[in-house]
Amino acid sequence: MANAVGADHDERLAQLIVGLTEDVRAGRSVDIEAVARAHPDLAEDLRYVWPAVIIAEEVARPPSTPTTAFAPADDSAANRQPAPPMPRRIGDYELISEIGRGGMGVVYKARQRSLGRLVALKMILNAHLATETEVVRFRTEAKAAARLDHPHIVPVYETGEHEGTPYFSMKYIDGPTLADLAAPRPLTSTQAARYLLKVAEAVQHAHDSGILHRDLKPSNVILDRDGEPHVTDFGLAKRVPNFAASQDGWQSAPPPSDLPQDPAAAGWRSGLTMSGAIMGTPSYMPPEQAAGGRGTLSPASDVYSLGAILYYLLTGRPPFQAAAAVDILLQVLEEDPLPPRLLNVNVDRDLELICLKCLQKPQDLRYSTARELANDLRAYLNGETISLRSGTFVAFASRLLRPTHHAPVLSNWGTLWMAHSVKVLIQCGLTAWLAWAGVTGRIPYLVLWGGALLIWSWIFWSLRKRSGPITFVERQVAHVWGSAVIASILLFFVEMLLGLPVLTLSPVLALLAGMIFTVKAGTLSGSLYFPALACFATALLMAALPRPVGILIFGCVVAASFGIPGLIYFRQKRLEARRS
């Protein structure tokens, strides 16, 4: 019955995704949140799977014109058509050569005739084929960059339109990008920190102006002749409608009013296009951007990308890489990057700490602002103690006890954990009753523990599968739990082979429970270290007390360890269901 329900759930989800994919292929807009609200029982799985489906669709399309530093953000109408020949003149500008192109724009080296200076001129590709959203996004890039005045941001000189084609001119910088600089070999720790400090200060200036870059990567940082870095390509930039920067953090404030309204502005939180496609560069985008509709972007999102740039400078490769974009996205969502020192032993330990803090998957575990990152980089370069080394025990404990990025799966286990706590109480109560009754034979205990544990494990897993697909991390935890079940049953055979009275090794049950909770704490949520400690302490009590008393105490401790978190996660899931 459970398998039938699960199969029906998966079949309906597959049919829904097939229909949505056909809409995307036909060029129709897909509001994934509206679809999720219309199918509440499929909403969670749909939000989880949809970003990967979209990326797979993007990868499956025929390759477009090769790009340089400007990576395509979506499969626009302009990008699907060959670019027209380079015009000779655009208004006051005489075009000299093409510098690069991407999914939406092409950049030319040009001379501004009235001032006699070289500039970089960016135009929208095939404007007559571009959608309204693409045109507005292009103008948003121009206005976003134009309102920023910082020595490490490429300045915009002028915006205009020529025969219906929007364009803007910016400072021409004839130099390599950070991607070019670190391609032959990784930079030294000092070099990498110096470059990233200036980039972080530039990004903080953008945040202070209410703008998220959303596509920070080594190829979007150009070096001038003096080796100074300049952030460019604000093609995916978004104003921040609900926050404004202050010295103390990000607070509610009206959005900048001088940027045009993007028809796809509803996707600013997640970084989605109207078709549902994820915008950005997979190897450098934060998990909340890779998650599409399930993620909310913030200044910490750009901080993640800054950390990914630092990782590249230190190791010569991005934090995540694979042959297919969809595989990179899955790594961004589910895996942790290798520590830089494993790839380059010369990386300084303090700089590795800074880099890995930026790359934390939960946003609240990263630097909350680019300013905080810049402060630590400055301290590192000055030989001072970085903030990560000067934290108090309370700060360390707070980081240790926080949920991991896998914690959301716990919402699937609330009801099951509460049921498991009742089962443990009954099982331990019956075991204590047998011991008090003077039962010394092993068969009753083997039936109670061996048979009951195996049957309950099957029921438990079947009930879990009914609530939706099993995630990879859940399977990992299930393997640990299954091994503990087998070990618990084998204890009775070990006692028999050693000639020990039944329940002599029962304190080991508490040690096994403590081990399971320790694994869950490291994988899911640090708060589970508390029940782990309680179980370890219970093992000592069980060794000192009479067997029936020890078993009862063990049952109460384990039941509370499962029941209390289970109730919390049960209420959390109900609250999420009400909100959706």
N, C-alpha and C positions, 0 to 999 in steps of 0.2 A: 504493500500500500504506500509506504513511504517513498519507495523508488518510483512508483507511478506518479505520485505528486511532484517529485523532483524532476522527472522527465517532462511532465507537462509544463512546469515552470521554465525549464531550459528551452523547450520547443517554442513556447510563446515568445521568450526573449529573442531567440534566433529569428523568428518570423518578423518581429518588430524591427530588429537591426537590419534585416534584409530590405524591408520597406524603406527605412530611413536612408540606407545606403543608395538605393535607387533614386531617392529624391535628390541626394547630393550629386549623383552622377548626372542628373537631369538639370542641374543648376538651380534647383529650388531651395529656398531658405528652410533651414531646420532649426527650430527652437527646442533644444534638447530638454530644457527645464520644463517647458509646457508639456512635452511628451511624457516626462517623468511624472508630472502631476496627474496626467490622465491615466497613468498605469502605476499607481502607488506600490503595488506588490512587486513590481519590476524596477522601481525607481533606483534603488541602491545599486543593483547590478548593472543597470543601463548606464548610470553615471560612471561606473568603474570601467566598463568595457568600451564605451563610445570613443574616448580619445584615441585608444589604440586602433580602433576600426578606421577612424578618419586618417590617421597617419599611414596605415596600411594602404588606404585608397590613394593617398598622395604619392606614396612610393611606387605604387603599381602603374601610375600614369607614365606615358612616354616622356623621356627626359626632354627638358626644354633647353634653350640656349645656355651654354655654360656661363657661370657667373664668376665674378671675382670676389671682392670684399662684400658684396651686397647679396645676402642669401635670400631666396624667395620666401615670403611669408605665407602666401596662399597661391592657389592655381587660378590666377586672374585671367580675364579675357585677353588682356594685353600680353600676358606671358605665353599664351597659347599660340600667338601669331608671330611671324617673323618681324623683326624691327625694320622700319623704313630706313632708307639710306640717310647717312648723317647730313643734316642741312648745313649750308655754308654760314648762314647768319640767323641769329635769333635776337631781334631787337637791336640792342646796343652791343651785342656780343658776337664775336667772330669765332666760330668753332674750329679747333685745331685737330683734336683727336679724341677718340673714345677712351675713357679711363676704366670703366666697368659698368656692369648692369646687373639687375636682379629681377625679382618677380614683378616689380611695379615701376621701377625707374631706370633710367640710363644716365650716366654721368660723363660729361665731356670736359676736356681741358679746353678753355676758351680764353679769349682776350677781350676785356672790356674796352671798347674803342675810346669812349669819352675820357677814361682815366688812364688808359694805357697800361693796365695791370692784368696779370694772369689770374684767372678764377677757375673754380670748378663749377660747372653749370649742370644742374640736375633737372631732367624733364621726365614727365610721365610717359611710359611706353605706349605707343599707339593710342593716343587720347581718344580717338573716335570710337575705339572699341572698349574703352574702360567704363566700368560701372560707376554709378554715383558714389557708392561707398569708396571705391578706389580713388576717385578724384578728391573726395573730402579727406581721405586719409593722407593723400599726398600733400594737400594744403595744410593739414594738421601738422605734418612733419616740418614743413617750412616755418609755420608760425611758432611751433614749439621750440625749434632751434633758434629762431630769430629773437625770442624773448629771453634767451639765456646769454649772459655776458660774463664769461669766465675764461681765463687765459688757457685753460686746458679743454675747452670745448670749441670745435670748429665753428667760427662765426658765420652767420648768414648775412650777406650784404643787401640783397634785393630779391623781392618776389614779383612775379609778373605773369603775363599770359601772352602767347604768340599764336595767332590764328587758331584760337581755341585750345591750345596746348599749355597747361600750367608749367611754370619753371621757377627755379630760384637759384641764385648764385651764392657761392660761399668761398671762403678763403681757400686758395689752392695750396696744398701742402705736398711737395714732391719728396716723398720719403716712404720707407717701408712701414708696414703695420707691425704690431706686436706679434702677430702670427708669423710674419716673415722673420722677425728677429730671433725667435726661439726655435724656429724650424730646424736649423742645423744642429744646435745643441742647447740644452737648458741654460738659463741664466743663473748667475750666482744668487744666493739668498739676498745679498745686499742690493744687487741690481733689480731684482724682481720687486723687492719692497719699495724701492725708490719710485719705480714706474707706477706701481699700484697705488701708492700714497697719493700721487697727483691725480690719478684717474678717480680714486675714491672721493677726493675733494671736489672734483668736477661733478661727479654724480650727486654728491650732497647738495651742491648748488642747484642742480636740476630739481631735486626733491624739495628744496626750500622754495622753489618756484612752482611747486605743485605738479611736477612732471615725472613720470616713471619712464625709463628708457625701454625696458622689456626685451632688448636684444643686445645686451652687452656681451662682447666676445672679443678675442684678440684681434680679429680682422677689422673690427670697428674702432680700433684705437690706432691712429696714424702718428708717426714720429716725424718731426720737422728736422731741418738740417742741424739744429743744436741738440737733437735727441730728446726734445720735449714731447710728451704724449698729448694727443688731442682726441677727445671722444667725438665720434661722428655717427651718421646714419640714425636719425631719430624716426625712421620709417614706421616703427611700431610704438612710438611714444604715445603715452596716454596721460591726460591730466588726471589728477586724483580728486574726485568729486566730493569726498567726505572728509578729507584731512588736509591740514596745512602744517608745515614744519615750524617748530620752535626750538629753542635751546634745550628744552626739557623733554622733547619728544614730539609726537604727532597728535594734534588735537583737532576737534571738529571745527570746520570753517567752510565758507562758501568756496566753490571751485573757481579757477580762473575763468573770467568771462570773455576773454578775447580770443579763445580758441574756437574754431568752428565745431558745430555739433556733428558728430559722426553718426550716420544711420546705424552703425553697428555698435554704438556706445553701450548697449546693454551688455556687451561681452567684455567690458573693460575689466571686470573683476577677475575673470578667468582667463583672458587672453584668447578668446575664441572669435573666429569670423562668423558672419551670419550663417554660413553653411555648416558651422560647427567645427571647422578645421582649426587646429591648434596653430597659433602664430608663434614664431620664434625659431631658434636653432637648438635642436634637441640636446646636444652635448653640453650646452651652457645654460639651459633654462632650468629654473627651480621646479621642484615637484608640484607646487600648487599651479604652475603654468602648464606643466605636462599633464596634470589631472583634468584640464579643461573645465567643464562645468562644476567639478567638485572643489575647485580651488579658488581662493580669494587672494588677489595680488596686493602687495604692500611695499613700502620701501625695503623691507627685508628680502623681497624677491630680487631686487637689483643687487643687494648685498650677496646673495647666493651666487649670482653671475660674476660678481667681482672675485669671489673666492674661486670660482671655476677658472677665471683668467689667471689668477695667481697660481693655481694648480698647474696650468699649462706652462707658465713661465718657469716653474720649478722642475717640471718633469718632461716637458716637450710633448705632452699629450693631454687631452681633456680628461676630466674625471671619469667619464663614461664614453666608451666607443664600441661600435659594432658595425657589421656589414649593412644592416638595415636600420632605418630610422625608428621603426616600431620597437626593435630590440633595445635601442638606446633609451627610448621612453620608458620601457619597462624597468630598465636598470635605474633610471632616475627616480622612479616611483618606489622601487622595492629594495634596491641594494645600496650598500655603503661603498664609497670610493676607497681604493687602496690608499693607505697612508703614503704621502709623497716620499718619505724616506725609504720605502721599500723599492721605489723606482729610481731614486737618486739619493745615495747615502750622504751626499754633501749638503743636503737641505738642513738648515738650522732647525733645531727642535722647537724653538719658540715660534718661528715662522710657520712651521707645520701645524702647530696648535691654532694659530690665527687662521690659516687656510681651512682647516677642518671645522672650525667653529662656523665659518661662513657657509660651509656645505652641509650643515645639519638639516635634516628634512623638516622637522617642526620649526616654523618660523620663530617661535619664541625662544628657541635655543641658539639662534644666530645673533650676531650684532643687530640691534634693533634699527640702527641707522648707519649710513655710510660714514658719518662723522665719528662714531665709536670705533669703526674699523680703522679709519685714518689715524685716530689717536693712538691705537695700539701699534700701528705701523711706524708712527713717528717715535713712539717710545722704544720700539725695537731698534730703529736706526740710530737713536741717541744712546743706546746701551742701557736704557732704563728697564725696570721691571714692567712687563706687559700686564694688563688687567687680569688675564687668565691665570697668571702666576700669583697674583696678590689677593685672590679671593679668600673669603673667610670660610670656616668650616660650614657655616649655615648655607652659604652659597653653593659649596660643594655638595652638601646633602640635598639641597633643592634640585640641583641638576641630576643627581643620582636617582631621586625618587620620581622624576617626571615621567609621563607616558612617552613611549617611543612612537615612531610614525606608523607602527603596526597596531597601536592600541585600538583603533576603531573596530577591529574584528571582535573585540570583547563584547560589543553590543549584541553579537549573535549568541553569546553564551550565558546571558543573565538567567533566563528561566532554567536552563539545563544545570547551571551551577547550584541554583536553589534546590532543584530536585536531587542533585547529587549529595548535597548536604544532608537531606532527609535520609537518603539511602545509607550514608555513612553512619549516622546516628543509630539507625535500626540494626545495621550489621554489627557495630561495636557493642550495642546493648545486648544482642543475642549472644555474642561471643563472651561477654562478661557473665551472662546468666549461665552459660555452659560451664565456665570455670568455677563459679560459685557452687554450682550443682555437683561439682566433683567429677565432671566428665574428663577423662584423661586420654581416651582414644583419639586418634588423629582423623578418622573418617568424618565425624560431624564438622570439625573445623575446616577440613578440606572442601566439604560440600558447601559450607557457608562462605568461605573465602574464594576457593577456586571456581566453583560453579556460579556463585552470585556475581563475582567480578567479571567473568567472561560474558555472562548473559547481559549484565548491566552495560558493559562496554559496547556490545552490539546494539542494544536499545539506545544508548546515549548517542552513538555515531549516526544511527538511522534518523533520530530526531533532529540532529544537527543538519543532516543533508536535506531535510525537508524545508529548511528555512532559506536555502539558496546554495550557490556554488561554494565549494570549500577553497579557501585561499591557500597559497603555498606555505605561508607561515603557520597556518592552522595545522597543516599536515605535519610540519616539523614538530610542533608541540605535541601532536597526537602520537608521534613515534616515541617521544620521551615518556609520555603517559603510558603507552602500551608496554614499553619495556619495564616500567615500574610495576605494572599489573603482573607481568610474568615473574618478576623478581619476588613480589609478595607471595605468590603461590609457591614458588620454589623454596621459600624459607621453611615451609613445613617439611619438605623432603630433606633439606639440609639438617634440620633438627633430628629427623629420623635416622639419617646416616651417621650423625655424630652421637646418637644415643641420648639426646637431650629431651627433657620433658616438653610437652607441647606448650607453646607460647613463650618459651624461654627467649627466643630471638625476636619477640614482638616489638621491642624498642626500635629495631631496624625499620619497622613500618613508618615510624615518625621520621627517621632519617631519609627514607625514600620520598616521603611527602615533602620534606624540606627541600630536597634536591629538585623536585618537580616545580615547586614555587620559585626557587632561585632561577631556574631556566625561564619560567614565565616572566619573572621580574626583568631579566635582562633582555627578553625578546619583546614583551608587550608593555609593561608598566612597572616602574621602580617601586610603586606602592606595594607590590606583591612581595617585596623583601620582608615586610612585617610578618605576614603569615609564615614565610620561610623560617624566620628566626623563632617564631612561636613553636613551629614543629621541631626544630632542632632542640629547643629547650625541653619540649615534651619528651623527647627521647631520653634525656637524663632523668626526668621524673619517673618515667616508666621503668627504668632500670633500678630505681631505688624503692619503688612502691610494689605492693602485691600485684600480681598479674591482672586480676579483674579490675582493680582500681585504675591501674595504668591504662588498660584498654578503654575504659570509660572516659578518662581524661583525654586520651588520643582522639576518640570519637567526637568529643565536644569541641576540641581545638580545630580539627580538620573541618568539621561541619561549619563552624564559625568562619574559618578561612575561605570556604567556598560560598557560604550562604550570604555573608555581608557584602562582599564584592558583587555577587550575583544579583542581589537586590538593587545595588547601585546601578549596575549596567542595565537591568531590567527597566528601571525607572528612566534611565537615560534614553533607551530606545523608544519607550512610550512617548517621551517628550519630543524626540525627533520626529516621530510619526505624526504627532499633533501639529508640529510646525510645518511639515510638508503637506 
